[in-house]
Amino acid sequence: MILALATASFVVFGGLLVLVGASQDGLATLFAAPLERIGLLAAAVSLGLGTGIVAAGPLADRYPRRPLFVAASLLAAFALAAAARATDVAWLALALAAAGFGAGGYETVLNAVLSGPGTGASHLRTDQRLTIAHLGATVGAVAAPLAIAGAIAGGGVPSAFLGLAAAFAALGTWGLFVRWPAPGAQVSGDGLPGRIAAGAAPEAGSDRLPARLLPAVLPFLVAGLAYVGFETAATAFATPIARSMGVSAERGVVSISAFYLGLMVGRLALLAWPRPAGPGWLVASAAFCLIAAGVGVATGAPPELLFAAAGIALGPTFPLLMALTAARFGERRGTAMGLVAGAGAGGGALIPWLAGGLGDRLGPAAILAVLGGCCLLLGVSGLRLRPGPAHAAPRRDG
């Protein structure tokens, strides 16, 4: 039941991720907003996500998860209802940040629960449970742009915000009737075999995230920042990127769905992979994304194909990063995963603002350059990331 709720929750989470990008034309008309302001709205969502993700980490390690999840879901619902009544960009940005805070809070709660026992899916590895749930985010993000566009066409921008608010409220209600595992449970023995399992036997005190482990934590943080920064900026500016390629704004909205469809394919590949994946996947994902984007731009490929290829390349990144973090920090996985996901949300706030500002001044090509820089950063961090505590040598089970 927890896995089903988590997957549904990430479906709705995916809708929030693309809300600004999918409503970009409507928001630009309603508030006379240039690219930089649209970027700031996307940044507000990510800033709220990051704050909620980090704040919920210690709480998820210590306190019952049901009230945390329900409160976070309802906060997101009320905030989006307030966003539907916004009369200026500042009000809208504040409401979107609050919605992000609620969604980020329940993301950390769900990540912590799925990385331990008591999910009703103990036959699955931790990376598989996380991948299944995070597939929900791609499903939501694939379906949401067209649904949001339809809602805006029928009732204006506020109707899209109210529809998503109702979905968050339904999740909070569902969470009241689910049996939640107690905080502080150990990662199950079948959770992360092979290379990932090398991090499941932390040395004494490693789960407390001491300062001496900062060099080991840093690559996780950088990888999260680079990945989420790419995802947020790419979807926020899909419409101007599509226009720069000589196609309509509507095809830019379709490109958002194509990107998340690609993410879904990449995550399904990770789910079906017969052996546990390691940090090398992050390096390969970044390299494939750069190569595919370079070839696509050079050959004038349709934007939908370009976005889909980037999504396939980067699909495994986030659930794998969460699984590696959980394996590395044991009982304090909620705190650690919150920090890593929070760093990602920080990238989601910084990168769209940077890309939007450069795009206004230098054109959409500057946005593509920023996205390429994110891929480079992800690849470098993957080279530095190690799954075991203090760079312990991997062991093999069995």
C-alpha positions as CSV (number, residue, x, y, z in Angstrom):
1,M,0.0,0.0,0.0
2,I,2.9,2.4,0.8
3,L,4.4,1.8,-2.6
4,A,1.1,2.5,-4.3
5,L,0.6,5.7,-2.4
6,A,4.2,6.7,-3.1
7,T,3.8,6.1,-6.8
8,A,0.6,8.1,-7.0
9,S,2.2,10.9,-4.9
10,F,5.1,11.1,-7.4
11,V,2.6,11.3,-10.3
12,V,1.1,14.4,-8.7
13,F,4.6,15.6,-7.9
14,G,5.5,15.3,-11.6
15,G,2.6,17.6,-12.4
16,L,4.0,20.3,-10.1
17,L,7.4,20.0,-11.7
18,V,6.1,20.9,-15.1
19,L,3.4,23.4,-14.0
20,V,5.4,26.5,-14.8
21,G,6.8,25.3,-18.1
22,A,3.5,24.0,-19.4
23,S,1.7,27.2,-18.5
24,Q,4.5,29.5,-19.7
25,D,2.6,31.1,-22.5
26,G,-0.5,31.7,-20.3
27,L,1.7,33.1,-17.4
28,A,3.6,35.3,-19.8
29,T,0.3,36.8,-21.2
30,L,-1.4,37.1,-17.8
31,F,1.5,38.8,-16.0
32,A,3.5,40.3,-19.0
33,A,6.4,38.2,-17.8
34,P,9.7,37.9,-19.8
35,L,11.8,34.7,-19.7
36,E,13.8,35.8,-16.6
37,R,10.5,36.1,-14.6
38,I,9.3,32.7,-15.8
39,G,12.7,31.4,-14.7
40,L,12.2,32.9,-11.3
41,L,8.8,31.2,-11.0
42,A,10.4,27.9,-11.8
43,A,13.1,28.8,-9.3
44,A,10.4,29.5,-6.6
45,V,9.0,26.0,-7.0
46,S,12.5,24.5,-6.7
47,L,13.5,26.7,-3.8
48,G,10.3,25.6,-1.9
49,L,11.1,22.0,-2.9
50,G,14.6,22.2,-1.5
51,T,13.6,23.8,1.7
52,G,10.9,21.2,2.3
53,I,13.1,18.3,1.3
54,V,15.9,19.3,3.7
55,A,13.5,20.3,6.6
56,A,11.7,17.0,6.4
57,G,14.8,14.8,6.6
58,P,15.5,14.9,10.3
59,L,11.7,14.8,11.0
60,A,11.3,11.6,8.9
61,D,14.2,10.0,10.8
62,R,12.6,10.7,14.2
63,Y,8.8,11.2,14.0
64,P,5.7,9.2,12.7
65,R,5.5,9.6,9.0
66,R,1.7,9.7,8.6
67,P,1.1,13.2,10.0
68,L,4.2,14.5,8.2
69,F,2.9,13.2,4.8
70,V,-0.7,14.4,5.4
71,A,0.4,17.9,6.5
72,A,2.8,18.2,3.6
73,S,0.2,17.2,1.0
74,L,-2.4,19.6,2.4
75,L,0.0,22.4,2.5
76,A,0.7,21.9,-1.2
77,A,-3.0,21.8,-1.9
78,F,-3.8,25.1,0.0
79,A,-0.7,26.8,-1.6
80,L,-1.8,25.9,-5.1
81,A,-5.3,27.1,-4.4
82,A,-3.8,30.4,-3.3
83,A,-1.7,30.5,-6.4
84,A,-4.9,30.3,-8.5
85,R,-5.9,33.6,-7.0
86,A,-2.6,35.4,-7.5
87,T,-2.8,38.9,-9.0
88,D,1.0,39.5,-9.5
89,V,4.2,37.6,-10.0
90,A,5.4,38.1,-6.4
91,W,2.2,36.5,-4.9
92,L,2.4,33.7,-7.4
93,A,6.1,33.0,-6.6
94,L,5.4,32.9,-2.9
95,A,2.4,30.5,-3.4
96,L,4.5,28.3,-5.7
97,A,7.3,28.2,-3.2
98,A,4.9,27.1,-0.5
99,A,3.5,24.4,-2.7
100,G,7.0,23.2,-3.4
101,F,7.8,23.1,0.3
102,G,4.9,20.7,0.9
103,A,5.7,18.5,-2.1
104,G,9.4,18.5,-1.1
105,G,8.5,17.5,2.4
106,Y,6.5,14.5,1.4
107,E,9.2,13.5,-1.2
108,T,11.7,13.1,1.6
109,V,9.2,11.2,3.8
110,L,8.5,8.8,0.9
111,N,12.2,8.4,0.0
112,A,13.0,7.5,3.6
113,V,10.1,5.0,3.8
114,L,10.9,3.3,0.5
115,S,14.6,2.9,1.4
116,G,13.7,0.8,4.4
117,P,11.5,-2.2,5.3
118,G,7.7,-2.2,5.8
119,T,6.7,-1.1,2.3
120,G,4.9,-4.3,1.4
121,A,7.5,-4.9,-1.4
122,S,10.4,-6.4,0.5
123,H,11.2,-8.7,-2.4
124,L,12.4,-5.7,-4.4
125,R,15.8,-4.0,-4.0
126,T,15.8,-0.5,-2.6
127,D,16.8,1.0,-6.0
128,Q,13.9,-0.9,-7.6
129,R,11.4,0.4,-5.0
130,L,12.6,4.0,-5.5
131,T,12.7,3.6,-9.3
132,I,9.1,2.4,-9.3
133,A,7.9,5.3,-7.2
134,H,9.9,7.9,-9.2
135,L,8.5,6.4,-12.4
136,G,5.3,8.0,-11.1
137,A,6.9,11.4,-11.4
138,T,7.6,10.8,-15.1
139,V,4.1,9.5,-15.7
140,G,2.7,12.7,-14.2
141,A,5.1,14.9,-16.0
142,V,4.3,13.3,-19.3
143,A,0.5,13.6,-18.9
144,A,0.4,17.0,-17.1
145,P,1.6,19.4,-19.9
146,L,-1.3,18.5,-22.2
147,A,-3.8,18.4,-19.3
148,I,-2.6,21.8,-18.1
149,A,-2.8,23.2,-21.6
150,G,-6.4,21.9,-21.9
151,A,-7.3,23.3,-18.5
152,I,-5.9,26.7,-19.4
153,A,-7.8,26.6,-22.7
154,G,-11.0,25.9,-21.0
155,G,-10.8,28.0,-17.8
156,G,-7.6,30.0,-17.8
157,V,-4.4,29.6,-15.8
158,P,-6.2,29.4,-12.4
159,S,-8.1,26.3,-13.4
160,A,-4.9,24.4,-13.9
161,F,-3.6,25.3,-10.5
162,L,-6.9,24.3,-8.8
163,G,-6.9,20.9,-10.5
164,L,-3.4,20.2,-9.2
165,A,-4.5,21.5,-5.7
166,A,-7.4,18.9,-5.7
167,A,-4.9,16.1,-6.5
168,F,-2.7,17.0,-3.6
169,A,-5.7,17.1,-1.2
170,A,-6.7,13.7,-2.4
171,L,-3.3,12.3,-1.6
172,G,-3.4,13.8,1.9
173,T,-6.7,12.0,2.5
174,W,-5.4,8.7,1.2
175,G,-2.4,9.0,3.5
176,L,-4.7,8.9,6.6
177,F,-5.7,5.4,5.8
178,V,-2.3,3.8,5.1
179,R,-0.2,1.9,7.6
180,W,3.2,3.6,7.8
181,P,6.4,1.9,9.0
182,A,8.0,3.4,12.2
183,P,11.0,5.8,11.8
184,G,14.5,4.6,12.4
185,A,14.1,1.2,10.7
186,Q,17.2,-0.3,9.2
187,V,17.6,-0.8,5.5
188,S,16.4,-4.3,4.6
189,G,19.0,-6.9,3.9
190,D,17.8,-7.4,0.3
191,G,17.8,-3.7,-0.3
192,L,21.1,-3.1,-2.1
193,P,23.1,-6.1,-3.1
194,G,26.3,-5.9,-5.2
195,R,28.0,-2.6,-5.7
196,I,25.3,-0.6,-4.0
197,A,25.4,-2.9,-1.0
198,A,28.9,-1.8,-0.4
199,G,27.4,1.2,1.3
200,A,24.9,-0.7,3.4
201,A,27.5,-1.6,6.1
202,P,28.6,1.8,7.3
203,E,31.5,2.2,9.6
204,A,30.8,3.3,13.2
205,G,29.3,6.7,13.3
206,S,29.1,7.2,9.5
207,D,25.3,7.4,9.7
208,R,25.7,10.6,11.7
209,L,27.1,12.5,8.7
210,P,30.2,13.8,10.5
211,A,32.4,16.6,9.1
212,R,35.1,14.1,8.2
213,L,32.8,12.6,5.6
214,L,32.1,15.9,3.8
215,P,34.4,14.9,0.9
216,A,32.2,11.8,0.4
217,V,29.0,13.7,0.7
218,L,30.0,16.5,-1.7
219,P,29.8,14.5,-5.0
220,F,26.2,13.4,-4.1
221,L,25.2,17.0,-3.5
222,V,26.8,18.2,-6.8
223,A,25.2,15.4,-8.8
224,G,21.8,16.3,-7.3
225,L,22.3,20.0,-8.1
226,A,23.3,19.3,-11.7
227,Y,20.5,16.9,-12.5
228,V,17.6,18.8,-11.0
229,G,19.0,22.1,-12.5
230,F,19.0,20.5,-15.9
231,E,15.5,19.0,-15.5
232,T,13.9,22.3,-14.2
233,A,15.5,24.6,-16.8
234,A,14.9,22.3,-19.7
235,T,11.2,22.0,-19.0
236,A,10.8,25.7,-18.0
237,F,12.2,26.9,-21.3
238,A,11.0,24.2,-23.7
239,T,8.8,26.7,-25.5
240,P,11.5,29.3,-26.3
241,I,13.9,26.5,-27.2
242,A,11.3,25.1,-29.6
243,R,10.6,28.5,-31.1
244,S,14.4,29.0,-31.7
245,M,14.3,25.8,-33.7
246,G,11.6,27.1,-36.0
247,V,8.6,25.3,-34.6
248,S,5.5,26.3,-32.7
249,A,5.1,27.0,-29.0
250,E,2.6,24.1,-28.9
251,R,5.4,21.7,-29.9
252,G,7.5,23.1,-27.1
253,V,4.8,21.9,-24.7
254,V,4.8,18.5,-26.4
255,S,8.6,18.5,-25.9
256,I,8.1,18.6,-22.2
257,S,6.0,15.5,-22.3
258,A,8.7,13.9,-24.6
259,F,11.4,14.7,-22.1
260,Y,9.5,13.0,-19.3
261,L,8.6,10.1,-21.5
262,G,12.3,9.6,-22.1
263,L,12.9,9.8,-18.3
264,M,10.3,7.0,-18.0
265,V,12.1,4.8,-20.5
266,G,15.5,5.4,-18.8
267,R,14.0,4.5,-15.4
268,L,12.4,1.4,-16.8
269,A,15.8,0.4,-18.1
270,L,17.3,0.8,-14.6
271,L,14.4,-1.2,-13.1
272,A,15.0,-4.0,-15.6
273,W,18.8,-4.1,-15.2
274,P,19.6,-7.5,-13.8
275,R,22.4,-6.2,-11.5
276,P,22.5,-3.2,-9.1
277,A,23.8,-0.1,-10.8
278,G,26.7,2.0,-9.5
279,P,28.0,5.5,-9.9
280,G,29.3,4.7,-13.4
281,W,25.7,5.1,-14.6
282,L,25.8,8.8,-13.7
283,V,28.9,9.3,-15.9
284,A,27.4,7.3,-18.8
285,S,24.1,9.2,-18.5
286,A,25.8,12.6,-18.7
287,A,28.0,11.6,-21.6
288,F,25.0,10.1,-23.6
289,C,23.0,13.3,-23.0
290,L,25.7,15.5,-24.2
291,I,26.4,13.4,-27.3
292,A,22.7,13.0,-28.2
293,A,22.0,16.8,-27.7
294,G,25.1,17.7,-29.8
295,V,24.1,15.4,-32.6
296,G,20.5,16.6,-32.4
297,V,21.3,20.3,-32.6
298,A,23.9,19.8,-35.4
299,T,21.5,17.8,-37.6
300,G,18.4,19.9,-36.9
301,A,16.4,17.1,-35.2
302,P,12.9,17.9,-34.0
303,P,12.8,19.3,-30.5
304,E,10.6,16.5,-29.3
305,L,13.3,14.0,-30.3
306,L,16.0,16.1,-28.7
307,F,14.1,16.3,-25.4
308,A,13.2,12.6,-25.5
309,A,16.8,11.6,-26.0
310,A,17.9,13.8,-23.1
311,G,15.2,12.2,-20.9
312,I,16.3,8.6,-21.8
313,A,19.9,9.5,-21.0
314,L,19.1,11.0,-17.6
315,G,16.2,8.8,-16.6
316,P,18.1,6.6,-14.1
317,T,19.9,9.5,-12.4
318,F,17.7,10.6,-9.6
319,P,16.4,7.3,-8.2
320,L,19.9,5.8,-8.4
321,L,21.4,8.8,-6.6
322,M,18.8,8.4,-3.8
323,A,19.5,4.6,-3.6
324,L,23.3,5.3,-3.4
325,T,22.7,7.9,-0.7
326,A,20.5,5.6,1.4
327,A,23.1,2.8,1.2
328,R,25.8,5.2,2.3
329,F,24.2,6.7,5.4
330,G,22.2,3.9,7.0
331,E,19.8,4.9,9.8
332,R,20.2,8.6,8.9
333,R,19.2,8.1,5.3
334,G,16.3,10.5,5.7
335,T,18.6,13.3,6.6
336,A,21.2,12.4,4.0
337,M,18.6,11.9,1.2
338,G,17.0,15.2,2.2
339,L,20.4,17.0,1.9
340,V,21.1,15.5,-1.5
341,A,17.6,16.2,-2.9
342,G,17.8,19.6,-1.3
343,A,21.0,20.3,-3.2
344,G,19.1,19.2,-6.3
345,A,16.3,21.7,-5.6
346,G,18.9,24.4,-5.1
347,G,20.1,23.6,-8.6
348,G,16.5,23.8,-9.7
349,A,16.3,27.3,-8.3
350,L,19.7,28.6,-9.5
351,I,19.9,27.1,-13.0
352,P,16.6,28.3,-14.4
353,W,17.3,31.8,-13.1
354,L,20.7,31.8,-14.7
355,A,19.5,30.2,-17.9
356,G,16.6,32.7,-18.2
357,G,18.7,35.7,-17.6
358,L,21.3,34.6,-20.2
359,G,18.5,33.6,-22.6
360,D,17.0,37.1,-22.4
361,R,20.4,38.7,-23.2
362,L,22.0,36.2,-25.5
363,G,19.2,34.1,-26.9
364,P,18.0,30.5,-26.5
365,A,21.4,29.2,-27.5
366,A,22.7,30.4,-24.1
367,I,20.0,28.2,-22.4
368,L,21.3,25.2,-24.3
369,A,24.8,26.0,-23.2
370,V,23.8,26.1,-19.5
371,L,22.1,22.7,-19.9
372,G,25.3,21.3,-21.4
373,G,27.2,22.7,-18.4
374,C,24.8,20.8,-16.1
375,C,25.6,17.5,-17.9
376,L,29.3,18.1,-17.5
377,L,28.9,18.8,-13.8
378,L,26.9,15.6,-13.4
379,G,29.5,13.5,-15.2
380,V,32.4,14.9,-13.1
381,S,30.5,14.3,-9.9
382,G,29.8,10.7,-10.9
383,L,33.5,10.2,-11.4
384,R,34.1,11.3,-7.8
385,L,31.2,9.5,-6.2
386,R,31.8,6.3,-4.2
387,P,29.0,4.0,-2.9
388,G,30.7,2.8,0.2
389,P,31.6,4.7,3.5
390,A,34.9,6.5,3.3
391,H,35.6,5.0,-0.1
392,A,35.4,1.4,1.2
393,A,36.3,-1.3,-1.2
394,P,33.2,-3.0,-2.6
395,R,32.2,-6.4,-1.3
396,R,30.1,-9.0,-3.0
397,D,27.2,-10.8,-1.4
398,G,27.0,-14.6,-1.7
